Amino acid sequence: MTERRDVTGLVVFRAAFGLLVAVSAVRFLAYGWVDDLFTSTGSFQFRYWAFAWVPQLDAAWLKPAFAALAVLGLMVSAGLFYRFAIAAVFVLFTWLQLYDVTNYLNHYYLVSLLALLMTFMPLARAGSLDVWRRPALRLDTFPAWCTFVLRFQVGTVYFFAGLAKLNADWLLHAQPLNIWLSARTHLPVVGPWLDERAVAYAAAWAGFLFDTTAPLFLSLKRTRPYFYVAVLGFHAATWVLFPIGMFPFIMVTAALVFFDPVKRPNGAEPHSGPRDAGVNFGATRASAPLHVEPPRGSKVLVALLAMWCAVQVALPLRAHLYDGDVSWHEQGMRFSWRVMTREKNGSVTFIVTQRSTGRRWEVDPGARLTRLQERELSSQPDLIWQFAQSLGAEWRARGIDDVEVRADALASLNGRPAARLIDPNVDLLTVTDGLGAKRWILPSPTGEPIHLKALTARRGPP
């Protein structure tokens, strides 16, 4: 942890990361997603457990906030007022993501984590406008812990994404890939083959093996360059086949942190893989990492890094503390890198009953929510609970205090027949959300997922 490392790899990573933040913010503005996902959510937003206290940003400030995020991303990329810029990216980006749970995506969570880590790293003290303004800031090497913790974070994403695929639906039935690929037969060249189950099986096993081995092969010097080519190919394929936004670009960028300085053939200065492009960031001329005496506070640093790593391992593993299929009950689903592991949809109707009179009201959530909110609500029990609480508060505001709220919720997982997700006899106003097991969620349905057959007649004789 106390040795020093060549700066090039992390400087390139910093520049690419900041550019991705800027591009993402511009895309939100250009495609109207700020209105769709934020300003059009009506009067109700789904909040993260334990983060309901976070104040909401006024709707009038949302577009300026995304514009500011784009500028801050460019500042990070260029290394201009870096400490302020990267800290502001973390705060603003995370604040925007806490606006509504239904906007959650794994790569948004990853961006927040990386921005937080980068806030404590001297990544602008080489190859930056800050060094151009103040040459005395320049460092020829960065602390090794910066490389270690970034590698650990990126490796954690890959490993747990692979571990999440270690289940019967993914490996034995090739679901939900069979469903998704069969819907993309319109693509040129490869389209006619995407409804073949054999292709779905090959893709399922390839995805599982790629994710679980990525941390190892990216860490080994001999396999790193070849596997990075596989990273480029894998994420290019997912970008073409699936609508997953910036995730492939973020992972391709994040994998840069695995590149080490290596000796040139003539024994000249060390360089990272990206330096072969001819970019010189003024790295050290030593032919090997420098070793220095452990600085003061190194034990504290090691303890903090150990705590961070422990949390990053514990969060994905927490799903195993609950009985049943996490893809069904959703407890421990978020923040666990379960990337594209289930196809789930459903429908839900809420029944509000006045106990004293027996009067009933059926509430269709679609009339009060956006399309995205309604879709996420229909298959996620904690969101169903949140909406039930809002209905109870609404009826109490009308002066009707003795009410019960139940949910008639059906959901389908990976093409199985729809089954009840929530116990319809439970008054959701009498239960609480939290880390404990939710007994009001019904067990996941048994039986195999749907098996889609290839449309072989299309390629056969007329």
N, C-alpha and C positions, 0 to 999 in steps of 0.2 A: 504493500500500500504506500510505502514511503519512497519508492523509486520514482524516477521521472521518465516520461514517455515523450516520443516525438509528437509534435502538435498537429501534423497535417491531417490525419484522419478525423480528429474531432473538429478541426476548423471547417473542413468540408461538410461534416455532419451539421454543424451549426448553421452554415450558410444554406444548406438544403432544407433544414428544418424550418428556418425562418421564412424561406420562400414558400414552402407548403402552407404555412399558417396564413400568409398573405393571399395566396391563390384560393384557399378554402373560404376565406372571408369574402373575397370578391365574388366567388361563385354564389354564395348565399344572397348577395345583393343583386347580382345579374339575373339569377333565375327566379327571383321573387320568393325565395324560401324564407326570408325574414317575415314576410306577411303570412305565408302558409303555416309556418311552424311556431310563430311567436305572437304576432299582433292579431291573428285571426282565431286565437284559442278561446275567445269569449271571456266569460267571467270565471271560468274554472281552470285551474292548472293542477296537474298531478305533481305532488312533491315527493322528494326522496325522504325515506325514513331517516330521522335524526337531523335533517336539513330543512325542515319546514320553517325554521327561524330565519333563513336567508331572505333578505328583502328582495322583492321583485323589482326589476328595472322598469321604469315607466315606458309604455309603448312608444312614446315619442322619441325616446333615446336609443331605441334598439338599432335602427339603421346607422345612426352616428357611431354607435358602439362597434358595429361590424366594420365600418370604415376605419375607425381607430385601430381595430385589431389588424387590419390589412397594413396600415402604416407601421405599427409596432413589429409585425412580422418582417417587413423589409428592413427595419432598424436592426433586428436580431441577425438577419442574414448578412447585413453589411458590417455588423459589429459596431454600431453607432449608439453611444450611451447604452451599452449592452446591459448592464446590471438593472437599470431602470426598465428597459424595454422587455427583457425576458421575464422579470417579476410582474410587469403589467400584463404581459401575454398570459401568464399563469392565472392571475386574479381575474382578468376580464373573460378569458375563454372559459374558465371553470364556472364563473358566475353565470354566464350565458347557458352553459350546459345544465346548471341546477334549476333553470327556469321551469322545465317541465320534464318529468320522467319519460314521457312518451318519445322524447327526442334522443334518448340514450342510444349510443352506438359504441362498440368496443374501441374503435379507433379514436373517438373523441376522448374517452377515458385515458387512452395511451398518450395522447397529446398533452393532457393536463399533467400526467405523471412525469413525462419527459421535461416539460417546461419547469416543473417544480425542481427536479434534479439539476437542471441546467442553471437555475437561479444561483446555486451555490458553487458553480464551477467557473474558472477564469477563462472561458472559451473565447473571449474577445481580446485576449492579450497576445494574439498573433493573428496575422492576416485580417486585420480589421481597420475600420476608420478610427476607432479609438486609439490604436497604436500610431496611426498616421498623424493624429492630432497631438498625441503625447507619446513620443518614442520611448520615454522612460518606462512605460507600462509593459513593454514587450517582454515576453517570456519565450525562451527557446524550447522549453519542455513544459509539459503539464503533469500534475500529480497522477500517478497510476490509478488511484482510486476512482478518478473520473471515468476512465475507460472501463474499469471493473464493474462499477455499478450500472453504467449504461448497457454493457453487455449482458449483465444479469437481468436487467429489466426487459430487454428485447428477447433474450432467451426464454424468460418466463412466459412471455406471450406465446411464443411458438410451442413450447413444451405443453402448456396447459391446453392450448388449442388442439394439440394432438391427443392429449389424455381425454379430452371431452368426446373424442370420436371413438374411444374404446368402449363401444356398446354394440348390442346386437343389431339395432336399426341401421347403424352406419356401416358396419363391417359385414354383417350376414345378409342384410336386405338392401344395401345400397340406397337407403333412404335417409334424408330427403333428396339426395342427388338425383335419383331416378325421376322424381317429380319435376325438379327444376330443369334438368337437361331436356326432358321430353317437351318442355314448353319453349325450347329454343331451336326447334328444327328448321326455323326460317333462316338461320344464319348461313351464309355462303360457305361452300366447300365442306365444312364439318357438320352442318345442320342435319343432313340425311342420316348421320350415324348417332345422333344424340338421343334418339329414343330407344337405342339398343341397350338392354339391361347389362350386357357385358361391358359396355363403355362406362356405364354408371358404376359397376363394381370396380373396374380398373381405376376410375377417378377417385372412388372412396378410399381404396387402399393406398393409392398414391398420395392422397391428401393426408391420410393418417401417418404414413411413413415419413413424408416430407416434414410435417410439423414436429413430430417427436424427435427426429434426428437433426433438425436444423441447428439447435444450439451446439451440438457436438461437432458437426462438420464445418460450421462457421468458426469454431474455436481452434480447430486444427489447421496449422499453417499449410500442410500439404493439400488438404481438401478445400480450403477456404475459397480460392479463386474459382475453382470449378463449381463449387456449390453456390457461389454467388451468381454464376450464370444460371443455375437452376432456380435461384430466387427470382431473377428477372423473368425467366420463362413462366414460372408458376404464377407469379402475380400478374403478369401480362394476360395469361389465360383466364384467371379469375376476373380481371377487369373487363375482358371481352364477354365472358359468359354470364356474369352476374352483376346486378346494379348495386355495387357496394361502395360507390363514391370514391373517396380519397384513400381508402384503406390500403390498396396495393401500393400506391405511391409512398405512403407513410412507412410501410414495412420495408420497401426497397431502400428508402433513405435511412431508416433505423439500422438496417443491417450493415451500413458503412462503419459502425463503431467497432466491428470485429476486425477490421484491417489493422495489421501491425506494421511498424517500420521494419524494413528489411535492408540488408546490405546490397549496395550496387555491386556489380561484378568486379569493378576496379577498386572496391574497398572505400569508395567515397561515402558521403553522408548518407544516413539512413533515410528511408522514404516509405510512405504507405502506398497502397495500391493506387489511390487517386492521384498521387504525385506524378505518376507516369505520364499524366497529361501535360506536364511541363510547368506546373504551378509551384512556385517556391515560396514557402511561408517563413523562411528564416529559421529552420529547425536546427537543432544541435548537430555538431559535426562529429560527435562521438559515434563509434561504431556499435555501441551497445547501450542499453538503458543505464543511466547514471544511478548510483546508489549513494544515498546520503544518510546522515544520522537521523534517527527518528525525531521529528519535530515535537515541540511541546503540544500536548493535546492529541497526540496520535492515538492514545488509548480511547479517548472520548470519540474520536472519529471512527475508530473500528467498532465501538459499541453502537454508535448511531447507524452505521452501515449494516451491522448485524440486525438491528431492530427493523430497519427498512426491508431488508431481505426476508425476515421472518414474516412480516405483515404481508408482503407480496406473495408468499407461499401460502399463508393461512387463509387469505381471502378466497382464492379459488378452491381450496380444499374444504371450506366450510359447508359446501353443498352436501358433502358426504355425511354430515351430522344429522341429516333429515332422512326419514324413511321414504322410499319411493323414488320415482323418476323425476329428477330436477327439471327436465324439460316439461313436465306436466305441472308440478306444484310450484315451480319457479323460485323456490326458496334457495338462495345462493346462486341464482342464475346470473345476475349482474355482477360486474367487476371480477369475473372468473374466466374470461377469455374463451367462452363457449361460442366460438365464431361460426355462424351458419351451421348449426347442428340440429335444427329442427324446423319443420314446417307446421305451423300451428295457426288455426283460425277458429273463430267461434261466434256465438251470438249470446246476448244477455238482455233480459228484461227485469226491471226492478219492480217489486210489489211493495207499496207502502200501505200499511194497515193501521187504522185507528182502533186501539184495543177496546175502548169504551163503547164504541158504536158498531164495530165490525166493518166500517166503511173502507173500501179498497181503492187504491189508485195504481194503475200500471204506468210505469215511466219508461219511455224509450230513450236511452242515453244519446242516440244519434241526433236528436233534436237540440241537444245542448252542447255537443262536442264537435270538434273537427273530425274529418274522416280518419286522419291518423290517430287521434285520441281514441275514437270509437274502436278502431281496429286493435290497438294495443290493449285497451280496456277489456275487450271481449275474451281474451285468453290469459290474462294475468290477474291472479287472485288478489294481490295487494292493491291493484288499481280498482278492482271491483269493490273492495272494502272502502277505499278512499271515497269513491263516488257515493256509496251508501251513506257514509258519514255526512256528506254534503247534502244529501236528500233529507236526512234526519234534521239537520240544522235548518234547512229551508222550511220544512213543515212546522218546526217549532217556532220559527219566525212568523209564521202565519197564525200562531196562537194554538196550534194543535200539538200538545206536548206528549200525549200518550200514543206514540206511534212506534211501529216496528218496520224494519226494512229488510226484505229478503231478496235474494237474487235467483232467478231462473236462468242458469248459465250452462250452455252446452259448448264443448270444444272438441276439435278433431286434431290429433297429433300424427303427423306424417301420413296423412291419408286414411287413417282408421275411421270407422264410423263415429259420428259425434256421440260423446258421452257427457254425463253431468260433471261439471267441474266443481261446483259449490253445493254444499248441502242446502237444499231449498227450504229446509225446516229451521235453519238457524237465523235468528235475528242478528244481523250484522252490526247493529248498534250495541249489542251486548258483548262483542268480542273486541280484542285489541290487536293492533299490528305490532310487530317487534321481531326480535331474534328467535323467540320460541317457536316450536312447531305449531302450525296452524291446523288444528284438528277439524276445522270446518271445511277444509279442502278434501274432496273425495279422492279415493285411490285412483291411480291411473288405470286406463282400460287395458285389459289383457288381449292377447292375440297379436298376430303379425300386422305390420303396416301394409298399406296398399302395394300391390305389385303391378306395375304398368308393363304391358307387353308391347314389343316393337311392332310398328306398322309395316310388317314385312311385305304385305300385299302391294305396297307402293312401289317396291323394287322388283316385284315378281312379274310374271307375264300377265297381260291384260285378261 
